[in-house]
Amino acid sequence: MPQIPENSKTALKHHRSEFLKKEIKRLKKEKNAIILAHYYQEAAIQDLADFVGDSLELSRKAVETQADLIVFAGVHFMAETAKILNPTKKVVLPDLAAGCSLSDNCTAAAFQDFRNRYPDHIAITYINCSAEVKALSDIVCTSANAKKIIESFPRSQPIIFAPDKNLGKYLINVTGRKLVLWDGSCVVHEAFSMAKLLDVWKLYPHAKLIAHPESESHILKIARFVGSTSAMLRFVKEDTHQLYIVATEACILHQMQQVVPNKILIPAPANEDNTCACSECAFMKLNTLEKLYQAMVKEKPEILMDPLILKNALKPIQKMLSLS
């Protein structure tokens, strides 16, 4: 069989990509669909989305939407949250295998056992967890509102925080509160290499490091700014500096560069065993343009949930939104 030349392969790939983009736009109108995409999705998906945001912003959009079909370009717990907030609407995720290391690490059974060990504690859970764990929680938070939610409770109230220990340690530091932490972490934000970061700093000594609070404490200690993905975006827009090293999932740079086209943004380098020079979420990358198109055509894989879990998970999310 004759081999297809590389330039022909590139042309075919481009042609398919342009076809998919055109069809996705058509299907959005035809099906009254909305595409919600996280900042960590590939650039082509972000550009097609009706709204791109972090977990809190996407939760708000899920509440507000009048669409009949919600296509969630993100990971499983995010699509679940959209379904919890829109129980009568169809929610689809391009790839059901798009999970999360934090969510996978914290099962409902193990979390219930953990809660039972601290009966006088309330449970504040990071939104990066399953619907079953949300249903066992008192209130949910995101990295954007976690400090505010913790401070809404009296200092005398003992608190469990799960499932991200790095975010939890950061919150202990900024609130001065004692938190009982679940031992979980995000593989993306634990992939940054301090040695490589110092090498980058040698090349760009005037760069400001900005970091997501899921990063390890040694990264946060040297960061000039720590905040959620949306807060990091606001910071680079409002700050007068021109050069930044960004310690979070690398695809955030696509939106950042659109906000600050004249500034220089460098992704924080990852460890040697990482597949790329920066830190990327393999789960997020399971969603592709092709899978997004197929999800809109077939209206599946659909997010389906036990009605009782859906009902019980709604309460802590609503509490979060009321405080945000």
MARFI-542991 format. One record per residue (C-alpha): residue in three letters; x, y, z. Coordinates in steps of 0.02 Angstrom, whole numbers, plus 50000, padded with zeros to 5 digits. Example, Ala and Ser with C-alpha at 12.3 -4.5 7.8 and 13.67 -1.06 7.14 Angstrom:
rec r = ALA&c1 = 50615&c2 = 49775&c3 = 50390;
rec r = SER&c1 = 50684&c2 = 49947&c3 = 50357;
% end
This chain:
rec r = MET&c1 = 50000&c2 = 50000&c3 = 50000;
rec r = PRO&c1 = 50073&c2 = 50170&c3 = 49951;
rec r = GLN&c1 = 50120&c2 = 50286&c3 = 50094;
rec r = ILE&c1 = 50029&c2 = 50452&c3 = 50113;
rec r = PRO&c1 = 50156&c2 = 50595&c3 = 50109;
rec r = GLU&c1 = 50172&c2 = 50695&c3 = 50271;
rec r = ASN&c1 = 50114&c2 = 50857&c3 = 50189;
rec r = SER&c1 = 49957&c2 = 50767&c3 = 50127;
rec r = LYS&c1 = 49924&c2 = 50699&c3 = 50302;
rec r = THR&c1 = 49937&c2 = 50875&c3 = 50371;
rec r = ALA&c1 = 49817&c2 = 50940&c3 = 50238;
rec r = LEU&c1 = 49692&c2 = 50801&c3 = 50274;
rec r = LYS&c1 = 49702&c2 = 50834&c3 = 50461;
rec r = HIS&c1 = 49672&c2 = 51020&c3 = 50433;
rec r = HIS&c1 = 49525&c2 = 50984&c3 = 50318;
rec r = ARG&c1 = 49446&c2 = 50869&c3 = 50447;
rec r = SER&c1 = 49473&c2 = 50997&c3 = 50585;
rec r = GLU&c1 = 49388&c2 = 51135&c3 = 50485;
rec r = PHE&c1 = 49243&c2 = 51019&c3 = 50443;
rec r = LEU&c1 = 49220&c2 = 50975&c3 = 50627;
rec r = LYS&c1 = 49221&c2 = 51157&c3 = 50681;
rec r = LYS&c1 = 49090&c2 = 51202&c3 = 50551;
rec r = GLU&c1 = 48979&c2 = 51055&c3 = 50599;
rec r = ILE&c1 = 48992&c2 = 51088&c3 = 50786;
rec r = LYS&c1 = 48936&c2 = 51267&c3 = 50759;
rec r = ARG&c1 = 48790&c2 = 51205&c3 = 50654;
rec r = LEU&c1 = 48739&c2 = 51076&c3 = 50783;
rec r = LYS&c1 = 48742&c2 = 51204&c3 = 50923;
rec r = LYS&c1 = 48607&c2 = 51305&c3 = 50834;
rec r = GLU&c1 = 48508&c2 = 51154&c3 = 50774;
rec r = LYS&c1 = 48499&c2 = 51073&c3 = 50947;
rec r = ASN&c1 = 48495&c2 = 51229&c3 = 51056;
rec r = ALA&c1 = 48654&c2 = 51166&c3 = 51135;
rec r = ILE&c1 = 48784&c2 = 51256&c3 = 51241;
rec r = ILE&c1 = 48967&c2 = 51206&c3 = 51252;
rec r = LEU&c1 = 49047&c2 = 51239&c3 = 51421;
rec r = ALA&c1 = 49236&c2 = 51218&c3 = 51420;
rec r = HIS&c1 = 49366&c2 = 51223&c3 = 51557;
rec r = TYR&c1 = 49525&c2 = 51325&c3 = 51536;
rec r = TYR&c1 = 49624&c2 = 51163&c3 = 51526;
rec r = GLN&c1 = 49544&c2 = 51104&c3 = 51364;
rec r = GLU&c1 = 49641&c2 = 51111&c3 = 51200;
rec r = ALA&c1 = 49637&c2 = 51279&c3 = 51110;
rec r = ALA&c1 = 49521&c2 = 51223&c3 = 50969;
rec r = ILE&c1 = 49387&c2 = 51170&c3 = 51095;
rec r = GLN&c1 = 49405&c2 = 51330&c3 = 51196;
rec r = ASP&c1 = 49379&c2 = 51432&c3 = 51037;
rec r = LEU&c1 = 49217&c2 = 51340&c3 = 50997;
rec r = ALA&c1 = 49145&c2 = 51350&c3 = 51172;
rec r = ASP&c1 = 49004&c2 = 51469&c3 = 51218;
rec r = PHE&c1 = 49090&c2 = 51495&c3 = 51384;
rec r = VAL&c1 = 49264&c2 = 51455&c3 = 51449;
rec r = GLY&c1 = 49296&c2 = 51464&c3 = 51636;
rec r = ASP&c1 = 49352&c2 = 51383&c3 = 51798;
rec r = SER&c1 = 49245&c2 = 51267&c3 = 51904;
rec r = LEU&c1 = 49151&c2 = 51407&c3 = 51993;
rec r = GLU&c1 = 49115&c2 = 51506&c3 = 51834;
rec r = LEU&c1 = 49059&c2 = 51350&c3 = 51743;
rec r = SER&c1 = 48943&c2 = 51304&c3 = 51887;
rec r = ARG&c1 = 48862&c2 = 51475&c3 = 51875;
rec r = LYS&c1 = 48840&c2 = 51460&c3 = 51686;
rec r = ALA&c1 = 48763&c2 = 51288&c3 = 51709;
rec r = VAL&c1 = 48631&c2 = 51366&c3 = 51822;
rec r = GLU&c1 = 48595&c2 = 51510&c3 = 51702;
rec r = THR&c1 = 48586&c2 = 51417&c3 = 51537;
rec r = GLN&c1 = 48424&c2 = 51403&c3 = 51438;
rec r = ALA&c1 = 48499&c2 = 51272&c3 = 51322;
rec r = ASP&c1 = 48416&c2 = 51102&c3 = 51299;
rec r = LEU&c1 = 48582&c2 = 51011&c3 = 51281;
rec r = ILE&c1 = 48736&c2 = 51046&c3 = 51388;
rec r = VAL&c1 = 48897&c2 = 50985&c3 = 51311;
rec r = PHE&c1 = 49032&c2 = 50989&c3 = 51444;
rec r = ALA&c1 = 49210&c2 = 50996&c3 = 51381;
rec r = GLY&c1 = 49300&c2 = 50958&c3 = 51542;
rec r = VAL&c1 = 49314&c2 = 50810&c3 = 51661;
rec r = HIS&c1 = 49184&c2 = 50695&c3 = 51736;
rec r = PHE&c1 = 49153&c2 = 50784&c3 = 51902;
rec r = MET&c1 = 49123&c2 = 50948&c3 = 51810;
rec r = ALA&c1 = 48992&c2 = 50870&c3 = 51696;
rec r = GLU&c1 = 48912&c2 = 50789&c3 = 51849;
rec r = THR&c1 = 48900&c2 = 50960&c3 = 51931;
rec r = ALA&c1 = 48812&c2 = 51029&c3 = 51777;
rec r = LYS&c1 = 48689&c2 = 50884&c3 = 51785;
rec r = ILE&c1 = 48658&c2 = 50910&c3 = 51971;
rec r = LEU&c1 = 48615&c2 = 51092&c3 = 51936;
rec r = ASN&c1 = 48509&c2 = 51046&c3 = 51783;
rec r = PRO&c1 = 48426&c2 = 50879&c3 = 51826;
rec r = THR&c1 = 48296&c2 = 50889&c3 = 51687;
rec r = LYS&c1 = 48421&c2 = 50930&c3 = 51549;
rec r = LYS&c1 = 48532&c2 = 50816&c3 = 51449;
rec r = VAL&c1 = 48717&c2 = 50835&c3 = 51491;
rec r = VAL&c1 = 48849&c2 = 50749&c3 = 51386;
rec r = LEU&c1 = 49037&c2 = 50730&c3 = 51407;
rec r = PRO&c1 = 49142&c2 = 50693&c3 = 51252;
rec r = ASP&c1 = 49239&c2 = 50555&c3 = 51343;
rec r = LEU&c1 = 49173&c2 = 50473&c3 = 51503;
rec r = ALA&c1 = 49351&c2 = 50418&c3 = 51544;
rec r = ALA&c1 = 49400&c2 = 50601&c3 = 51572;
rec r = GLY&c1 = 49422&c2 = 50586&c3 = 51759;
rec r = CYS&c1 = 49525&c2 = 50674&c3 = 51893;
rec r = SER&c1 = 49664&c2 = 50612&c3 = 52007;
rec r = LEU&c1 = 49585&c2 = 50704&c3 = 52154;
rec r = SER&c1 = 49413&c2 = 50631&c3 = 52127;
rec r = ASP&c1 = 49479&c2 = 50456&c3 = 52094;
rec r = ASN&c1 = 49580&c2 = 50460&c3 = 52255;
rec r = CYS&c1 = 49428&c2 = 50499&c3 = 52363;
rec r = THR&c1 = 49291&c2 = 50366&c3 = 52352;
rec r = ALA&c1 = 49125&c2 = 50389&c3 = 52438;
rec r = ALA&c1 = 49150&c2 = 50238&c3 = 52551;
rec r = ALA&c1 = 49323&c2 = 50296&c3 = 52607;
rec r = PHE&c1 = 49262&c2 = 50473&c3 = 52632;
rec r = GLN&c1 = 49116&c2 = 50415&c3 = 52738;
rec r = ASP&c1 = 49237&c2 = 50316&c3 = 52848;
rec r = PHE&c1 = 49346&c2 = 50473&c3 = 52861;
rec r = ARG&c1 = 49197&c2 = 50578&c3 = 52914;
rec r = ASN&c1 = 49146&c2 = 50450&c3 = 53044;
rec r = ARG&c1 = 49315&c2 = 50475&c3 = 53130;
rec r = TYR&c1 = 49274&c2 = 50660&c3 = 53156;
rec r = PRO&c1 = 49089&c2 = 50667&c3 = 53203;
rec r = ASP&c1 = 49096&c2 = 50846&c3 = 53267;
rec r = HIS&c1 = 49175&c2 = 50913&c3 = 53107;
rec r = ILE&c1 = 49086&c2 = 50986&c3 = 52957;
rec r = ALA&c1 = 49151&c2 = 50931&c3 = 52787;
rec r = ILE&c1 = 49201&c2 = 51061&c3 = 52657;
rec r = THR&c1 = 49245&c2 = 50973&c3 = 52495;
rec r = TYR&c1 = 49334&c2 = 51044&c3 = 52345;
rec r = ILE&c1 = 49225&c2 = 51033&c3 = 52190;
rec r = ASN&c1 = 49353&c2 = 50911&c3 = 52116;
rec r = CYS&c1 = 49262&c2 = 50760&c3 = 52187;
rec r = SER&c1 = 49124&c2 = 50641&c3 = 52136;
rec r = ALA&c1 = 48938&c2 = 50674&c3 = 52156;
rec r = GLU&c1 = 48934&c2 = 50536&c3 = 52288;
rec r = VAL&c1 = 49065&c2 = 50628&c3 = 52393;
rec r = LYS&c1 = 48975&c2 = 50794&c3 = 52368;
rec r = ALA&c1 = 48817&c2 = 50710&c3 = 52434;
rec r = LEU&c1 = 48912&c2 = 50667&c3 = 52594;
rec r = SER&c1 = 48975&c2 = 50845&c3 = 52615;
rec r = ASP&c1 = 48907&c2 = 50996&c3 = 52707;
rec r = ILE&c1 = 48965&c2 = 51122&c3 = 52577;
rec r = VAL&c1 = 49067&c2 = 51123&c3 = 52418;
rec r = CYS&c1 = 49199&c2 = 51250&c3 = 52369;
rec r = THR&c1 = 49315&c2 = 51295&c3 = 52225;
rec r = SER&c1 = 49489&c2 = 51367&c3 = 52233;
rec r = ALA&c1 = 49411&c2 = 51536&c3 = 52194;
rec r = ASN&c1 = 49296&c2 = 51539&c3 = 52347;
rec r = ALA&c1 = 49371&c2 = 51414&c3 = 52470;
rec r = LYS&c1 = 49443&c2 = 51548&c3 = 52586;
rec r = LYS&c1 = 49277&c2 = 51641&c3 = 52593;
rec r = ILE&c1 = 49180&c2 = 51482&c3 = 52629;
rec r = ILE&c1 = 49296&c2 = 51426&c3 = 52769;
rec r = GLU&c1 = 49287&c2 = 51599&c3 = 52848;
rec r = SER&c1 = 49096&c2 = 51594&c3 = 52842;
rec r = PHE&c1 = 49100&c2 = 51467&c3 = 52985;
rec r = PRO&c1 = 49141&c2 = 51512&c3 = 53167;
rec r = ARG&c1 = 49322&c2 = 51484&c3 = 53215;
rec r = SER&c1 = 49259&c2 = 51362&c3 = 53347;
rec r = GLN&c1 = 49187&c2 = 51248&c3 = 53212;
rec r = PRO&c1 = 49304&c2 = 51100&c3 = 53172;
rec r = ILE&c1 = 49322&c2 = 51070&c3 = 52985;
rec r = ILE&c1 = 49370&c2 = 50926&c3 = 52871;
rec r = PHE&c1 = 49439&c2 = 50982&c3 = 52703;
rec r = ALA&c1 = 49449&c2 = 50860&c3 = 52558;
rec r = PRO&c1 = 49515&c2 = 50798&c3 = 52441;
rec r = ASP&c1 = 49666&c2 = 50912&c3 = 52399;
rec r = LYS&c1 = 49797&c2 = 50921&c3 = 52537;
rec r = ASN&c1 = 49899&c2 = 51055&c3 = 52447;
rec r = LEU&c1 = 49751&c2 = 51171&c3 = 52430;
rec r = GLY&c1 = 49708&c2 = 51128&c3 = 52611;
rec r = LYS&c1 = 49882&c2 = 51175&c3 = 52672;
rec r = TYR&c1 = 49870&c2 = 51339&c3 = 52578;
rec r = LEU&c1 = 49701&c2 = 51375&c3 = 52658;
rec r = ILE&c1 = 49769&c2 = 51337&c3 = 52832;
rec r = ASN&c1 = 49904&c2 = 51466&c3 = 52797;
rec r = VAL&c1 = 49790&c2 = 51604&c3 = 52732;
rec r = THR&c1 = 49646&c2 = 51579&c3 = 52855;
rec r = GLY&c1 = 49742&c2 = 51530&c3 = 53011;
rec r = ARG&c1 = 49616&c2 = 51390&c3 = 53038;
rec r = LYS&c1 = 49649&c2 = 51210&c3 = 53087;
rec r = LEU&c1 = 49586&c2 = 51092&c3 = 52953;
rec r = VAL&c1 = 49587&c2 = 50903&c3 = 52952;
rec r = LEU&c1 = 49650&c2 = 50861&c3 = 52777;
rec r = TRP&c1 = 49614&c2 = 50715&c3 = 52663;
rec r = ASP&c1 = 49776&c2 = 50649&c3 = 52587;
rec r = GLY&c1 = 49749&c2 = 50684&c3 = 52403;
rec r = SER&c1 = 49833&c2 = 50789&c3 = 52269;
rec r = CYS&c1 = 49822&c2 = 50842&c3 = 52087;
rec r = VAL&c1 = 49949&c2 = 50757&c3 = 51974;
rec r = VAL&c1 = 49958&c2 = 50911&c3 = 51863;
rec r = HIS&c1 = 50004&c2 = 51030&c3 = 52003;
rec r = GLU&c1 = 50128&c2 = 50910&c3 = 52083;
rec r = ALA&c1 = 50222&c2 = 50890&c3 = 51919;
rec r = PHE&c1 = 50319&c2 = 51054&c3 = 51927;
rec r = SER&c1 = 50507&c2 = 51038&c3 = 51939;
rec r = MET&c1 = 50596&c2 = 51160&c3 = 52056;
rec r = ALA&c1 = 50764&c2 = 51124&c3 = 51972;
rec r = LYS&c1 = 50694&c2 = 51163&c3 = 51799;
rec r = LEU&c1 = 50602&c2 = 51315&c3 = 51866;
rec r = LEU&c1 = 50766&c2 = 51386&c3 = 51931;
rec r = ASP&c1 = 50843&c2 = 51356&c3 = 51760;
rec r = VAL&c1 = 50701&c2 = 51455&c3 = 51679;
rec r = TRP&c1 = 50729&c2 = 51594&c3 = 51806;
rec r = LYS&c1 = 50912&c2 = 51604&c3 = 51756;
rec r = LEU&c1 = 50855&c2 = 51641&c3 = 51579;
rec r = TYR&c1 = 50715&c2 = 51760&c3 = 51634;
rec r = PRO&c1 = 50769&c2 = 51832&c3 = 51803;
rec r = HIS&c1 = 50635&c2 = 51968&c3 = 51800;
rec r = ALA&c1 = 50489&c2 = 51848&c3 = 51775;
rec r = LYS&c1 = 50351&c2 = 51840&c3 = 51905;
rec r = LEU&c1 = 50296&c2 = 51667&c3 = 51958;
rec r = ILE&c1 = 50107&c2 = 51648&c3 = 51978;
rec r = ALA&c1 = 50035&c2 = 51484&c3 = 52042;
rec r = HIS&c1 = 49875&c2 = 51389&c3 = 52073;
rec r = PRO&c1 = 49847&c2 = 51344&c3 = 52258;
rec r = GLU&c1 = 49841&c2 = 51158&c3 = 52213;
rec r = SER&c1 = 50030&c2 = 51170&c3 = 52186;
rec r = GLU&c1 = 50151&c2 = 51106&c3 = 52317;
rec r = SER&c1 = 50202&c2 = 51221&c3 = 52459;
rec r = HIS&c1 = 50380&c2 = 51249&c3 = 52397;
rec r = ILE&c1 = 50308&c2 = 51321&c3 = 52235;
rec r = LEU&c1 = 50181&c2 = 51429&c3 = 52328;
rec r = LYS&c1 = 50315&c2 = 51500&c3 = 52445;
rec r = ILE&c1 = 50410&c2 = 51579&c3 = 52300;
rec r = ALA&c1 = 50258&c2 = 51631&c3 = 52196;
rec r = ARG&c1 = 50221&c2 = 51817&c3 = 52181;
rec r = PHE&c1 = 50036&c2 = 51779&c3 = 52162;
rec r = VAL&c1 = 49931&c2 = 51627&c3 = 52210;
rec r = GLY&c1 = 49753&c2 = 51607&c3 = 52148;
rec r = SER&c1 = 49624&c2 = 51508&c3 = 52052;
rec r = THR&c1 = 49633&c2 = 51499&c3 = 51863;
rec r = SER&c1 = 49512&c2 = 51645&c3 = 51845;
rec r = ALA&c1 = 49608&c2 = 51746&c3 = 51976;
rec r = MET&c1 = 49771&c2 = 51714&c3 = 51884;
rec r = LEU&c1 = 49692&c2 = 51779&c3 = 51725;
rec r = ARG&c1 = 49635&c2 = 51937&c3 = 51812;
rec r = PHE&c1 = 49806&c2 = 51960&c3 = 51891;
rec r = VAL&c1 = 49905&c2 = 51958&c3 = 51728;
rec r = LYS&c1 = 49777&c2 = 52077&c3 = 51652;
rec r = GLU&c1 = 49783&c2 = 52204&c3 = 51794;
rec r = ASP&c1 = 49966&c2 = 52188&c3 = 51845;
rec r = THR&c1 = 50091&c2 = 52305&c3 = 51761;
rec r = HIS&c1 = 50228&c2 = 52174&c3 = 51742;
rec r = GLN&c1 = 50267&c2 = 52104&c3 = 51568;
rec r = LEU&c1 = 50341&c2 = 51931&c3 = 51600;
rec r = TYR&c1 = 50264&c2 = 51785&c3 = 51695;
rec r = ILE&c1 = 50299&c2 = 51602&c3 = 51733;
rec r = VAL&c1 = 50130&c2 = 51517&c3 = 51753;
rec r = ALA&c1 = 50118&c2 = 51366&c3 = 51869;
rec r = THR&c1 = 49958&c2 = 51279&c3 = 51821;
rec r = GLU&c1 = 49895&c2 = 51172&c3 = 51677;
rec r = ALA&c1 = 49977&c2 = 51238&c3 = 51518;
rec r = CYS&c1 = 49817&c2 = 51263&c3 = 51416;
rec r = ILE&c1 = 49770&c2 = 51413&c3 = 51525;
rec r = LEU&c1 = 49900&c2 = 51508&c3 = 51424;
rec r = HIS&c1 = 49783&c2 = 51506&c3 = 51273;
rec r = GLN&c1 = 49656&c2 = 51616&c3 = 51362;
rec r = MET&c1 = 49789&c2 = 51718&c3 = 51451;
rec r = GLN&c1 = 49877&c2 = 51764&c3 = 51291;
rec r = GLN&c1 = 49713&c2 = 51827&c3 = 51218;
rec r = VAL&c1 = 49687&c2 = 51937&c3 = 51372;
rec r = VAL&c1 = 49867&c2 = 52003&c3 = 51372;
rec r = PRO&c1 = 49932&c2 = 51983&c3 = 51192;
rec r = ASN&c1 = 50082&c2 = 52095&c3 = 51223;
rec r = LYS&c1 = 50145&c2 = 52007&c3 = 51379;
rec r = ILE&c1 = 50262&c2 = 51857&c3 = 51387;
rec r = LEU&c1 = 50192&c2 = 51700&c3 = 51469;
rec r = ILE&c1 = 50299&c2 = 51548&c3 = 51506;
rec r = PRO&c1 = 50224&c2 = 51383&c3 = 51568;
rec r = ALA&c1 = 50309&c2 = 51319&c3 = 51726;
rec r = PRO&c1 = 50419&c2 = 51169&c3 = 51680;
rec r = ALA&c1 = 50373&c2 = 50993&c3 = 51732;
rec r = ASN&c1 = 50476&c2 = 50848&c3 = 51798;
rec r = GLU&c1 = 50584&c2 = 50741&c3 = 51685;
rec r = ASP&c1 = 50459&c2 = 50598&c3 = 51679;
rec r = ASN&c1 = 50323&c2 = 50710&c3 = 51608;
rec r = THR&c1 = 50283&c2 = 50687&c3 = 51423;
rec r = CYS&c1 = 50301&c2 = 50872&c3 = 51383;
rec r = ALA&c1 = 50404&c2 = 51017&c3 = 51446;
rec r = CYS&c1 = 50253&c2 = 51090&c3 = 51535;
rec r = SER&c1 = 50119&c2 = 51013&c3 = 51646;
rec r = GLU&c1 = 49964&c2 = 50952&c3 = 51556;
rec r = CYS&c1 = 49812&c2 = 50857&c3 = 51619;
rec r = ALA&c1 = 49800&c2 = 50693&c3 = 51524;
rec r = PHE&c1 = 49618&c2 = 50676&c3 = 51577;
rec r = MET&c1 = 49571&c2 = 50844&c3 = 51502;
rec r = LYS&c1 = 49657&c2 = 50798&c3 = 51340;
rec r = LEU&c1 = 49546&c2 = 50645&c3 = 51317;
rec r = ASN&c1 = 49416&c2 = 50766&c3 = 51250;
rec r = THR&c1 = 49455&c2 = 50802&c3 = 51068;
rec r = LEU&c1 = 49371&c2 = 50898&c3 = 50928;
rec r = GLU&c1 = 49317&c2 = 50732&c3 = 50850;
rec r = LYS&c1 = 49241&c2 = 50669&c3 = 51013;
rec r = LEU&c1 = 49156&c2 = 50837&c3 = 51042;
rec r = TYR&c1 = 49074&c2 = 50823&c3 = 50871;
rec r = GLN&c1 = 49019&c2 = 50643&c3 = 50900;
rec r = ALA&c1 = 48947&c2 = 50689&c3 = 51070;
rec r = MET&c1 = 48840&c2 = 50824&c3 = 50989;
rec r = VAL&c1 = 48782&c2 = 50711&c3 = 50847;
rec r = LYS&c1 = 48737&c2 = 50563&c3 = 50958;
rec r = GLU&c1 = 48697&c2 = 50663&c3 = 51117;
rec r = LYS&c1 = 48803&c2 = 50542&c3 = 51217;
rec r = PRO&c1 = 48897&c2 = 50487&c3 = 51321;
rec r = GLU&c1 = 48762&c2 = 50557&c3 = 51434;
rec r = ILE&c1 = 48788&c2 = 50594&c3 = 51619;
rec r = LEU&c1 = 48661&c2 = 50487&c3 = 51712;
rec r = MET&c1 = 48647&c2 = 50488&c3 = 51902;
rec r = ASP&c1 = 48552&c2 = 50406&c3 = 52043;
rec r = PRO&c1 = 48408&c2 = 50525&c3 = 52086;
rec r = LEU&c1 = 48447&c2 = 50518&c3 = 52273;
rec r = ILE&c1 = 48632&c2 = 50558&c3 = 52246;
rec r = LEU&c1 = 48581&c2 = 50699&c3 = 52129;
rec r = LYS&c1 = 48463&c2 = 50772&c3 = 52259;
rec r = ASN&c1 = 48585&c2 = 50758&c3 = 52404;
rec r = ALA&c1 = 48732&c2 = 50826&c3 = 52303;
rec r = LEU&c1 = 48631&c2 = 50980&c3 = 52254;
rec r = LYS&c1 = 48619&c2 = 51047&c3 = 52433;
rec r = PRO&c1 = 48806&c2 = 51079&c3 = 52466;
rec r = ILE&c1 = 48826&c2 = 51153&c3 = 52291;
rec r = GLN&c1 = 48681&c2 = 51272&c3 = 52319;
rec r = LYS&c1 = 48757&c2 = 51323&c3 = 52485;
rec r = MET&c1 = 48919&c2 = 51364&c3 = 52395;
rec r = LEU&c1 = 48832&c2 = 51466&c3 = 52261;
rec r = SER&c1 = 48732&c2 = 51563&c3 = 52391;
rec r = LEU&c1 = 48896&c2 = 51615&c3 = 52475;
rec r = SER&c1 = 48982&c2 = 51657&c3 = 52311;
% end
